[in-house]
Amino acid sequence: MIFKVLYQELDTEVPVRERTDSMYLEAETERQVREKLKNAGFNIEYIQVLDEDHLAYEQQSEDFRLEQF
């Protein structure tokens, strides 16, 4: 499954929409996503599993790229 992760660069940063970044990760569960990112120092705001239609939409963006952790 592909997950979309919304986060702030610093774990001390307060979530503000204008400074929220996103990344895409492949994993079996949300727990695996959190395990992959636990030492990255990000403030994870939200993790969303993408269904086929949503994934197809996200892949149309020039910013879409699967991250490797």
WOGIUR-V434532 format. One record per helix or strand of 3 or more residues. SS is the DSSP state (H for helix, E for strand). FROM is the first residue (numbers start at 1). TO is the last residue. Records with the same first field share a line. If there is no record, write none. Layout:
SS->FROM-TO  FROM-TO
//
This chain:
E->2-8  21-26  43-49
H->17-19  30-37  52-59
//
